[in-house]
């Protein structure tokens, strides 16, 4: 989106309002929480990473 009233690089806040909720969602967005693959293959690797970060 462009606006000639805003100088380049200025930070703005944009709010999008929907007149009615979209009807094409089959599942609520909250059903996706925790469903993505994580960055670590095991919980032990997560613990090791956290320990290393804490020790820095």
mmCIF file of the N, C-alpha and C atoms, coordinates in Angstrom:
data_MODEL
# 
_entry.id   MODEL 
# 
loop_
_atom_site.group_PDB 
_atom_site.id 
_atom_site.type_symbol 
_atom_site.label_atom_id 
_atom_site.label_alt_id 
_atom_site.label_comp_id 
_atom_site.label_asym_id 
_atom_site.label_entity_id 
_atom_site.label_seq_id 
_atom_site.pdbx_PDB_ins_code 
_atom_site.Cartn_x 
_atom_site.Cartn_y 
_atom_site.Cartn_z 
_atom_site.occupancy 
_atom_site.B_iso_or_equiv 
_atom_site.pdbx_formal_charge 
_atom_site.auth_seq_id 
_atom_site.auth_comp_id 
_atom_site.auth_asym_id 
_atom_site.auth_atom_id 
_atom_site.pdbx_PDB_model_num 
ATOM 1   N N  . UNK A 1 1  ? 0.838   -1.168  0.000  1.00 0.00 ? 1  UNK A N  1 
ATOM 2   C CA . UNK A 1 1  ? 0.000   0.000   0.000  1.00 0.00 ? 1  UNK A CA 1 
ATOM 3   C C  . UNK A 1 1  ? 0.885   1.233   0.000  1.00 0.00 ? 1  UNK A C  1 
ATOM 4   N N  . UNK A 1 2  ? 0.554   2.229   -0.758 1.00 0.00 ? 2  UNK A N  1 
ATOM 5   C CA . UNK A 1 2  ? 1.320   3.471   -0.854 1.00 0.00 ? 2  UNK A CA 1 
ATOM 6   C C  . UNK A 1 2  ? 0.441   4.651   -0.466 1.00 0.00 ? 2  UNK A C  1 
ATOM 7   N N  . UNK A 1 3  ? 1.072   5.644   0.149  1.00 0.00 ? 3  UNK A N  1 
ATOM 8   C CA . UNK A 1 3  ? 0.374   6.877   0.473  1.00 0.00 ? 3  UNK A CA 1 
ATOM 9   C C  . UNK A 1 3  ? 1.340   8.037   0.274  1.00 0.00 ? 3  UNK A C  1 
ATOM 10  N N  . UNK A 1 4  ? 0.984   8.999   -0.568 1.00 0.00 ? 4  UNK A N  1 
ATOM 11  C CA . UNK A 1 4  ? 1.878   10.132  -0.796 1.00 0.00 ? 4  UNK A CA 1 
ATOM 12  C C  . UNK A 1 4  ? 2.046   11.012  0.440  1.00 0.00 ? 4  UNK A C  1 
ATOM 13  N N  . UNK A 1 5  ? 1.177   10.862  1.441  1.00 0.00 ? 5  UNK A N  1 
ATOM 14  C CA . UNK A 1 5  ? 1.273   11.683  2.648  1.00 0.00 ? 5  UNK A CA 1 
ATOM 15  C C  . UNK A 1 5  ? 2.321   11.162  3.627  1.00 0.00 ? 5  UNK A C  1 
ATOM 16  N N  . UNK A 1 6  ? 2.795   9.904   3.430  1.00 0.00 ? 6  UNK A N  1 
ATOM 17  C CA . UNK A 1 6  ? 3.768   9.326   4.349  1.00 0.00 ? 6  UNK A CA 1 
ATOM 18  C C  . UNK A 1 6  ? 5.160   9.361   3.735  1.00 0.00 ? 6  UNK A C  1 
ATOM 19  N N  . UNK A 1 7  ? 6.141   9.877   4.478  1.00 0.00 ? 7  UNK A N  1 
ATOM 20  C CA . UNK A 1 7  ? 7.501   9.866   3.954  1.00 0.00 ? 7  UNK A CA 1 
ATOM 21  C C  . UNK A 1 7  ? 8.071   8.450   3.959  1.00 0.00 ? 7  UNK A C  1 
ATOM 22  N N  . UNK A 1 8  ? 9.009   8.183   3.074  1.00 0.00 ? 8  UNK A N  1 
ATOM 23  C CA . UNK A 1 8  ? 9.645   6.873   2.985  1.00 0.00 ? 8  UNK A CA 1 
ATOM 24  C C  . UNK A 1 8  ? 10.335  6.537   4.298  1.00 0.00 ? 8  UNK A C  1 
ATOM 25  N N  . UNK A 1 9  ? 10.139  5.309   4.778  1.00 0.00 ? 9  UNK A N  1 
ATOM 26  C CA . UNK A 1 9  ? 10.813  4.831   5.976  1.00 0.00 ? 9  UNK A CA 1 
ATOM 27  C C  . UNK A 1 9  ? 10.085  5.088   7.275  1.00 0.00 ? 9  UNK A C  1 
ATOM 28  N N  . UNK A 1 10 ? 8.988   5.812   7.243  1.00 0.00 ? 10 UNK A N  1 
ATOM 29  C CA . UNK A 1 10 ? 8.251   6.082   8.472  1.00 0.00 ? 10 UNK A CA 1 
ATOM 30  C C  . UNK A 1 10 ? 7.529   4.814   8.927  1.00 0.00 ? 10 UNK A C  1 
ATOM 31  N N  . UNK A 1 11 ? 7.430   4.609   10.234 1.00 0.00 ? 11 UNK A N  1 
ATOM 32  C CA . UNK A 1 11 ? 6.727   3.459   10.790 1.00 0.00 ? 11 UNK A CA 1 
ATOM 33  C C  . UNK A 1 11 ? 5.254   3.821   10.980 1.00 0.00 ? 11 UNK A C  1 
ATOM 34  N N  . UNK A 1 12 ? 4.395   2.941   10.538 1.00 0.00 ? 12 UNK A N  1 
ATOM 35  C CA . UNK A 1 12 ? 2.959   3.163   10.689 1.00 0.00 ? 12 UNK A CA 1 
ATOM 36  C C  . UNK A 1 12 ? 2.308   1.935   11.305 1.00 0.00 ? 12 UNK A C  1 
ATOM 37  N N  . UNK A 1 13 ? 1.129   2.106   11.805 1.00 0.00 ? 13 UNK A N  1 
ATOM 38  C CA . UNK A 1 13 ? 0.330   1.001   12.320 1.00 0.00 ? 13 UNK A CA 1 
ATOM 39  C C  . UNK A 1 13 ? -0.908  0.888   11.440 1.00 0.00 ? 13 UNK A C  1 
ATOM 40  N N  . UNK A 1 14 ? -1.184  -0.323  10.982 1.00 0.00 ? 14 UNK A N  1 
ATOM 41  C CA . UNK A 1 14 ? -2.329  -0.536  10.109 1.00 0.00 ? 14 UNK A CA 1 
ATOM 42  C C  . UNK A 1 14 ? -3.272  -1.527  10.789 1.00 0.00 ? 14 UNK A C  1 
ATOM 43  N N  . UNK A 1 15 ? -4.529  -1.212  10.786 1.00 0.00 ? 15 UNK A N  1 
ATOM 44  C CA . UNK A 1 15 ? -5.543  -2.091  11.348 1.00 0.00 ? 15 UNK A CA 1 
ATOM 45  C C  . UNK A 1 15 ? -6.484  -2.501  10.222 1.00 0.00 ? 15 UNK A C  1 
ATOM 46  N N  . UNK A 1 16 ? -6.714  -3.808  10.100 1.00 0.00 ? 16 UNK A N  1 
ATOM 47  C CA . UNK A 1 16 ? -7.605  -4.331  9.067  1.00 0.00 ? 16 UNK A CA 1 
ATOM 48  C C  . UNK A 1 16 ? -8.873  -4.815  9.741  1.00 0.00 ? 16 UNK A C  1 
ATOM 49  N N  . UNK A 1 17 ? -9.995  -4.314  9.314  1.00 0.00 ? 17 UNK A N  1 
ATOM 50  C CA . UNK A 1 17 ? -11.288 -4.710  9.865  1.00 0.00 ? 17 UNK A CA 1 
ATOM 51  C C  . UNK A 1 17 ? -12.057 -5.493  8.817  1.00 0.00 ? 17 UNK A C  1 
ATOM 52  N N  . UNK A 1 18 ? -12.553 -6.656  9.196  1.00 0.00 ? 18 UNK A N  1 
ATOM 53  C CA . UNK A 1 18 ? -13.358 -7.469  8.290  1.00 0.00 ? 18 UNK A CA 1 
ATOM 54  C C  . UNK A 1 18 ? -14.833 -7.236  8.599  1.00 0.00 ? 18 UNK A C  1 
ATOM 55  N N  . UNK A 1 19 ? -15.621 -7.088  7.575  1.00 0.00 ? 19 UNK A N  1 
ATOM 56  C CA . UNK A 1 19 ? -17.048 -6.876  7.789  1.00 0.00 ? 19 UNK A CA 1 
ATOM 57  C C  . UNK A 1 19 ? -17.711 -8.129  8.343  1.00 0.00 ? 19 UNK A C  1 
ATOM 58  N N  . UNK A 1 20 ? -17.294 -9.281  7.862  1.00 0.00 ? 20 UNK A N  1 
ATOM 59  C CA . UNK A 1 20 ? -17.813 -10.539 8.392  1.00 0.00 ? 20 UNK A CA 1 
ATOM 60  C C  . UNK A 1 20 ? -16.678 -11.550 8.358  1.00 0.00 ? 20 UNK A C  1 
ATOM 61  N N  . UNK A 1 21 ? -16.675 -12.515 9.275  1.00 0.00 ? 21 UNK A N  1 
ATOM 62  C CA . UNK A 1 21 ? -15.575 -13.483 9.291  1.00 0.00 ? 21 UNK A CA 1 
ATOM 63  C C  . UNK A 1 21 ? -15.563 -14.329 8.018  1.00 0.00 ? 21 UNK A C  1 
ATOM 64  N N  . UNK A 1 22 ? -14.376 -14.683 7.549  1.00 0.00 ? 22 UNK A N  1 
ATOM 65  C CA . UNK A 1 22 ? -14.304 -15.538 6.358  1.00 0.00 ? 22 UNK A CA 1 
ATOM 66  C C  . UNK A 1 22 ? -14.944 -16.894 6.638  1.00 0.00 ? 22 UNK A C  1 
ATOM 67  N N  . UNK A 1 23 ? -15.602 -17.438 5.653  1.00 0.00 ? 23 UNK A N  1 
ATOM 68  C CA . UNK A 1 23 ? -16.334 -18.686 5.850  1.00 0.00 ? 23 UNK A CA 1 
ATOM 69  C C  . UNK A 1 23 ? -15.605 -19.892 5.281  1.00 0.00 ? 23 UNK A C  1 
ATOM 70  N N  . UNK A 1 24 ? -14.417 -19.710 4.699  1.00 0.00 ? 24 UNK A N  1 
ATOM 71  C CA . UNK A 1 24 ? -13.732 -20.814 4.051  1.00 0.00 ? 24 UNK A CA 1 
ATOM 72  C C  . UNK A 1 24 ? -12.824 -21.614 4.982  1.00 0.00 ? 24 UNK A C  1 
ATOM 73  N N  . UNK A 1 25 ? -12.678 -21.208 6.262  1.00 0.00 ? 25 UNK A N  1 
ATOM 74  C CA . UNK A 1 25 ? -11.832 -21.956 7.182  1.00 0.00 ? 25 UNK A CA 1 
ATOM 75  C C  . UNK A 1 25 ? -12.553 -23.197 7.661  1.00 0.00 ? 25 UNK A C  1 
ATOM 76  N N  . UNK A 1 26 ? -11.885 -24.338 7.486  1.00 0.00 ? 26 UNK A N  1 
ATOM 77  C CA . UNK A 1 26 ? -12.463 -25.585 7.967  1.00 0.00 ? 26 UNK A CA 1 
ATOM 78  C C  . UNK A 1 26 ? -12.094 -25.841 9.419  1.00 0.00 ? 26 UNK A C  1 
ATOM 79  N N  . UNK A 1 27 ? -10.891 -25.401 9.812  1.00 0.00 ? 27 UNK A N  1 
ATOM 80  C CA . UNK A 1 27 ? -10.439 -25.589 11.182 1.00 0.00 ? 27 UNK A CA 1 
ATOM 81  C C  . UNK A 1 27 ? -10.130 -24.228 11.794 1.00 0.00 ? 27 UNK A C  1 
ATOM 82  N N  . UNK A 1 28 ? -10.328 -24.078 13.099 1.00 0.00 ? 28 UNK A N  1 
ATOM 83  C CA . UNK A 1 28 ? -9.948  -22.811 13.722 1.00 0.00 ? 28 UNK A CA 1 
ATOM 84  C C  . UNK A 1 28 ? -8.427  -22.653 13.713 1.00 0.00 ? 28 UNK A C  1 
ATOM 85  N N  . UNK A 1 29 ? -7.949  -21.414 13.696 1.00 0.00 ? 29 UNK A N  1 
ATOM 86  C CA . UNK A 1 29 ? -6.514  -21.168 13.653 1.00 0.00 ? 29 UNK A CA 1 
ATOM 87  C C  . UNK A 1 29 ? -5.792  -21.763 14.859 1.00 0.00 ? 29 UNK A C  1 
ATOM 88  N N  . UNK A 1 30 ? -6.465  -21.842 15.995 1.00 0.00 ? 30 UNK A N  1 
ATOM 89  C CA . UNK A 1 30 ? -5.828  -22.402 17.186 1.00 0.00 ? 30 UNK A CA 1 
ATOM 90  C C  . UNK A 1 30 ? -5.494  -23.885 17.014 1.00 0.00 ? 30 UNK A C  1 
ATOM 91  N N  . UNK A 1 31 ? -6.099  -24.562 16.066 1.00 0.00 ? 31 UNK A N  1 
ATOM 92  C CA . UNK A 1 31 ? -5.795  -25.974 15.852 1.00 0.00 ? 31 UNK A CA 1 
ATOM 93  C C  . UNK A 1 31 ? -4.411  -26.173 15.240 1.00 0.00 ? 31 UNK A C  1 
ATOM 94  N N  . UNK A 1 32 ? -3.799  -25.092 14.718 1.00 0.00 ? 32 UNK A N  1 
ATOM 95  C CA . UNK A 1 32 ? -2.473  -25.189 14.122 1.00 0.00 ? 32 UNK A CA 1 
ATOM 96  C C  . UNK A 1 32 ? -1.348  -25.018 15.143 1.00 0.00 ? 32 UNK A C  1 
ATOM 97  N N  . UNK A 1 33 ? -1.669  -24.565 16.344 1.00 0.00 ? 33 UNK A N  1 
ATOM 98  C CA . UNK A 1 33 ? -0.641  -24.334 17.356 1.00 0.00 ? 33 UNK A CA 1 
ATOM 99  C C  . UNK A 1 33 ? 0.004   -25.659 17.732 1.00 0.00 ? 33 UNK A C  1 
ATOM 100 N N  . UNK A 1 34 ? 1.319   -25.700 17.629 1.00 0.00 ? 34 UNK A N  1 
ATOM 101 C CA . UNK A 1 34 ? 2.075   -26.897 17.981 1.00 0.00 ? 34 UNK A CA 1 
ATOM 102 C C  . UNK A 1 34 ? 2.102   -27.961 16.907 1.00 0.00 ? 34 UNK A C  1 
ATOM 103 N N  . UNK A 1 35 ? 1.517   -27.725 15.752 1.00 0.00 ? 35 UNK A N  1 
ATOM 104 C CA . UNK A 1 35 ? 1.449   -28.763 14.723 1.00 0.00 ? 35 UNK A CA 1 
ATOM 105 C C  . UNK A 1 35 ? 2.632   -28.713 13.756 1.00 0.00 ? 35 UNK A C  1 
ATOM 106 N N  . UNK A 1 36 ? 3.422   -27.654 13.812 1.00 0.00 ? 36 UNK A N  1 
ATOM 107 C CA . UNK A 1 36 ? 4.569   -27.538 12.898 1.00 0.00 ? 36 UNK A CA 1 
ATOM 108 C C  . UNK A 1 36 ? 5.761   -28.320 13.432 1.00 0.00 ? 36 UNK A C  1 
ATOM 109 N N  . UNK A 1 37 ? 6.634   -28.724 12.526 1.00 0.00 ? 37 UNK A N  1 
ATOM 110 C CA . UNK A 1 37 ? 7.841   -29.435 12.904 1.00 0.00 ? 37 UNK A CA 1 
ATOM 111 C C  . UNK A 1 37 ? 8.770   -28.474 13.622 1.00 0.00 ? 37 UNK A C  1 
ATOM 112 N N  . UNK A 1 38 ? 9.380   -28.917 14.693 1.00 0.00 ? 38 UNK A N  1 
ATOM 113 C CA . UNK A 1 38 ? 10.287  -28.079 15.467 1.00 0.00 ? 38 UNK A CA 1 
ATOM 114 C C  . UNK A 1 38 ? 11.672  -28.010 14.847 1.00 0.00 ? 38 UNK A C  1 
ATOM 115 N N  . UNK A 1 39 ? 12.530  -27.203 15.455 1.00 0.00 ? 39 UNK A N  1 
ATOM 116 C CA . UNK A 1 39 ? 13.892  -27.034 14.967 1.00 0.00 ? 39 UNK A CA 1 
ATOM 117 C C  . UNK A 1 39 ? 14.845  -28.103 15.488 1.00 0.00 ? 39 UNK A C  1 
ATOM 118 N N  . UNK A 1 40 ? 14.455  -28.836 16.510 1.00 0.00 ? 40 UNK A N  1 
ATOM 119 C CA . UNK A 1 40 ? 15.322  -29.827 17.120 1.00 0.00 ? 40 UNK A CA 1 
ATOM 120 C C  . UNK A 1 40 ? 14.679  -31.202 17.015 1.00 0.00 ? 40 UNK A C  1 
ATOM 121 N N  . UNK A 1 41 ? 15.477  -32.212 16.619 1.00 0.00 ? 41 UNK A N  1 
ATOM 122 C CA . UNK A 1 41 ? 14.898  -33.550 16.459 1.00 0.00 ? 41 UNK A CA 1 
ATOM 123 C C  . UNK A 1 41 ? 14.531  -34.233 17.780 1.00 0.00 ? 41 UNK A C  1 
ATOM 124 N N  . UNK A 1 42 ? 15.210  -33.879 18.886 1.00 0.00 ? 42 UNK A N  1 
ATOM 125 C CA . UNK A 1 42 ? 14.911  -34.529 20.169 1.00 0.00 ? 42 UNK A CA 1 
ATOM 126 C C  . UNK A 1 42 ? 14.813  -33.483 21.271 1.00 0.00 ? 42 UNK A C  1 
ATOM 127 N N  . UNK A 1 43 ? 14.164  -33.856 22.359 1.00 0.00 ? 43 UNK A N  1 
ATOM 128 C CA . UNK A 1 43 ? 14.067  -32.951 23.500 1.00 0.00 ? 43 UNK A CA 1 
ATOM 129 C C  . UNK A 1 43 ? 15.432  -32.770 24.155 1.00 0.00 ? 43 UNK A C  1 
ATOM 130 N N  . UNK A 1 44 ? 16.291  -33.781 24.080 1.00 0.00 ? 44 UNK A N  1 
ATOM 131 C CA . UNK A 1 44 ? 17.638  -33.662 24.635 1.00 0.00 ? 44 UNK A CA 1 
ATOM 132 C C  . UNK A 1 44 ? 18.426  -32.558 23.922 1.00 0.00 ? 44 UNK A C  1 
ATOM 133 N N  . UNK A 1 45 ? 18.272  -32.456 22.611 1.00 0.00 ? 45 UNK A N  1 
ATOM 134 C CA . UNK A 1 45 ? 18.954  -31.400 21.870 1.00 0.00 ? 45 UNK A CA 1 
ATOM 135 C C  . UNK A 1 45 ? 18.420  -30.018 22.242 1.00 0.00 ? 45 UNK A C  1 
ATOM 136 N N  . UNK A 1 46 ? 17.145  -29.928 22.540 1.00 0.00 ? 46 UNK A N  1 
ATOM 137 C CA . UNK A 1 46 ? 16.566  -28.659 23.005 1.00 0.00 ? 46 UNK A CA 1 
ATOM 138 C C  . UNK A 1 46 ? 17.195  -28.283 24.338 1.00 0.00 ? 46 UNK A C  1 
ATOM 139 N N  . UNK A 1 47 ? 17.250  -29.238 25.263 1.00 0.00 ? 47 UNK A N  1 
ATOM 140 C CA . UNK A 1 47 ? 17.852  -28.984 26.576 1.00 0.00 ? 47 UNK A CA 1 
ATOM 141 C C  . UNK A 1 47 ? 19.313  -28.547 26.438 1.00 0.00 ? 47 UNK A C  1 
ATOM 142 N N  . UNK A 1 48 ? 20.065  -29.227 25.576 1.00 0.00 ? 48 UNK A N  1 
ATOM 143 C CA . UNK A 1 48 ? 21.476  -28.872 25.369 1.00 0.00 ? 48 UNK A CA 1 
ATOM 144 C C  . UNK A 1 48 ? 21.609  -27.452 24.837 1.00 0.00 ? 48 UNK A C  1 
ATOM 145 N N  . UNK A 1 49 ? 20.772  -27.095 23.888 1.00 0.00 ? 49 UNK A N  1 
ATOM 146 C CA . UNK A 1 49 ? 20.820  -25.751 23.316 1.00 0.00 ? 49 UNK A CA 1 
ATOM 147 C C  . UNK A 1 49 ? 20.511  -24.700 24.381 1.00 0.00 ? 49 UNK A C  1 
ATOM 148 N N  . UNK A 1 50 ? 19.494  -24.940 25.178 1.00 0.00 ? 50 UNK A N  1 
ATOM 149 C CA . UNK A 1 50 ? 19.117  -23.976 26.233 1.00 0.00 ? 50 UNK A CA 1 
ATOM 150 C C  . UNK A 1 50 ? 20.244  -23.835 27.242 1.00 0.00 ? 50 UNK A C  1 
ATOM 151 N N  . UNK A 1 51 ? 20.869  -24.952 27.629 1.00 0.00 ? 51 UNK A N  1 
ATOM 152 C CA . UNK A 1 51 ? 21.986  -24.895 28.567 1.00 0.00 ? 51 UNK A CA 1 
ATOM 153 C C  . UNK A 1 51 ? 23.146  -24.080 27.987 1.00 0.00 ? 51 UNK A C  1 
ATOM 154 N N  . UNK A 1 52 ? 23.460  -24.305 26.720 1.00 0.00 ? 52 UNK A N  1 
ATOM 155 C CA . UNK A 1 52 ? 24.557  -23.573 26.080 1.00 0.00 ? 52 UNK A CA 1 
ATOM 156 C C  . UNK A 1 52 ? 24.262  -22.082 26.040 1.00 0.00 ? 52 UNK A C  1 
ATOM 157 N N  . UNK A 1 53 ? 23.033  -21.711 25.717 1.00 0.00 ? 53 UNK A N  1 
ATOM 158 C CA . UNK A 1 53 ? 22.658  -20.299 25.670 1.00 0.00 ? 53 UNK A CA 1 
ATOM 159 C C  . UNK A 1 53 ? 22.728  -19.678 27.064 1.00 0.00 ? 53 UNK A C  1 
ATOM 160 N N  . UNK A 1 54 ? 22.293  -20.409 28.059 1.00 0.00 ? 54 UNK A N  1 
ATOM 161 C CA . UNK A 1 54 ? 22.311  -19.904 29.431 1.00 0.00 ? 54 UNK A CA 1 
ATOM 162 C C  . UNK A 1 54 ? 23.747  -19.700 29.918 1.00 0.00 ? 54 UNK A C  1 
ATOM 163 N N  . UNK A 1 55 ? 24.647  -20.625 29.518 1.00 0.00 ? 55 UNK A N  1 
ATOM 164 C CA . UNK A 1 55 ? 26.042  -20.546 29.945 1.00 0.00 ? 55 UNK A CA 1 
ATOM 165 C C  . UNK A 1 55 ? 26.805  -19.425 29.260 1.00 0.00 ? 55 UNK A C  1 
ATOM 166 N N  . UNK A 1 56 ? 26.320  -18.938 28.125 1.00 0.00 ? 56 UNK A N  1 
ATOM 167 C CA . UNK A 1 56 ? 27.010  -17.825 27.442 1.00 0.00 ? 56 UNK A CA 1 
ATOM 168 C C  . UNK A 1 56 ? 26.913  -16.631 28.301 1.00 0.00 ? 56 UNK A C  1 
# 
